[in-house]
Amino acid sequence: MVTPVKNTNFDALLDFPCTVDFKVMGVAHERLVDDIIGVLQQHAEAADYSPSIKPSAKGNYHSVRVAVRVVDKDHIELLYTELSKLELVRYVL
């Protein structure tokens, strides 16, 4: 079960709308990036997302970094929550 993000200080730290880099760490699977982009397309404004992918030392995991335009604190929290729900994802930073 995913615990929702609560009581963050995003609204005090950022001027919205703005671009936020999400770092998603997950199982090295061909579907990982497509799943991440699918969530972003569903919950963020349409964009040409250009994720960068870095494999782990043993190649079992991938770190996917992608920049997303967000409109407010709740939007960031929604994206963290929805990305965390993906089967292949282990961490969202």
C-alpha positions as CSV (number, residue, x, y, z in Angstrom):
1,M,0.0,0.0,0.0
2,V,1.3,3.4,-0.9
3,T,1.3,6.1,1.8
4,P,0.2,9.4,0.4
5,V,2.5,12.4,0.7
6,K,1.3,14.7,3.5
7,N,2.3,18.0,5.0
8,T,5.0,18.9,2.5
9,N,6.5,22.4,2.1
10,F,6.5,22.4,-1.7
11,D,4.2,25.5,-1.7
12,A,6.7,27.5,0.5
13,L,9.7,26.4,-1.5
14,L,8.5,26.7,-5.1
15,D,6.9,29.4,-7.3
16,F,4.1,27.7,-9.3
17,P,3.8,26.8,-12.1
18,C,7.3,25.4,-12.4
19,T,9.3,22.4,-13.6
20,V,10.2,19.7,-11.1
21,D,12.7,16.8,-11.8
22,F,11.3,13.5,-10.7
23,K,13.7,10.6,-10.1
24,V,12.0,7.2,-10.3
25,M,14.0,4.1,-9.4
26,G,12.6,0.8,-10.6
27,V,13.2,-2.7,-11.9
28,A,15.2,-2.7,-15.1
29,H,12.4,-3.8,-17.4
30,E,11.5,-2.6,-21.0
31,R,8.1,-1.4,-19.7
32,L,9.4,0.9,-16.9
33,V,9.9,4.1,-18.9
34,D,6.6,3.6,-20.8
35,D,4.7,3.1,-17.5
36,I,6.3,6.3,-16.1
37,I,5.5,8.4,-19.1
38,G,2.0,7.0,-19.2
39,V,1.3,8.3,-15.6
40,L,2.8,11.7,-16.5
41,Q,0.7,12.0,-19.6
42,Q,-2.4,11.1,-17.6
43,H,-1.8,13.6,-14.8
44,A,0.4,16.4,-16.2
45,E,0.1,18.8,-19.2
46,A,1.0,17.3,-22.5
47,A,4.7,17.5,-23.2
48,D,7.5,15.8,-25.0
49,Y,9.0,14.0,-22.0
50,S,12.7,13.2,-22.5
51,P,13.7,10.9,-19.6
52,S,17.3,10.1,-18.9
53,I,17.9,6.5,-17.8
54,K,20.9,5.3,-15.7
55,P,21.3,1.6,-15.0
56,S,22.5,0.3,-11.6
57,A,25.9,-1.2,-11.3
58,K,24.6,-4.8,-11.7
59,G,21.9,-3.7,-14.2
60,N,19.0,-4.9,-12.1
61,Y,17.5,-1.5,-11.6
62,H,17.1,1.8,-13.6
63,S,17.0,5.3,-12.4
64,V,14.8,7.4,-14.6
65,R,14.9,11.2,-14.4
66,V,12.3,13.3,-16.0
67,A,11.3,16.9,-15.8
68,V,7.6,17.7,-15.4
69,R,5.7,21.0,-15.4
70,V,3.6,21.2,-12.2
71,V,0.9,23.7,-11.2
72,D,0.8,23.4,-7.4
73,K,1.7,21.4,-4.3
74,D,-1.2,19.0,-4.8
75,H,-0.1,18.3,-8.3
76,I,3.4,17.3,-7.1
77,E,1.9,15.1,-4.4
78,L,-0.5,13.4,-6.9
79,L,2.4,12.6,-9.2
80,Y,4.5,11.1,-6.4
81,T,1.6,9.0,-5.3
82,E,0.6,7.8,-8.8
83,L,4.2,7.0,-9.8
84,S,4.7,5.0,-6.6
85,K,1.8,2.8,-7.4
86,L,3.5,1.4,-10.6
87,E,4.4,-2.2,-10.2
88,L,8.0,-1.8,-11.4
89,V,8.7,1.3,-9.4
90,R,10.6,1.0,-6.1
91,Y,11.2,4.6,-5.1
92,V,10.2,8.1,-6.3
93,L,12.4,11.0,-5.3
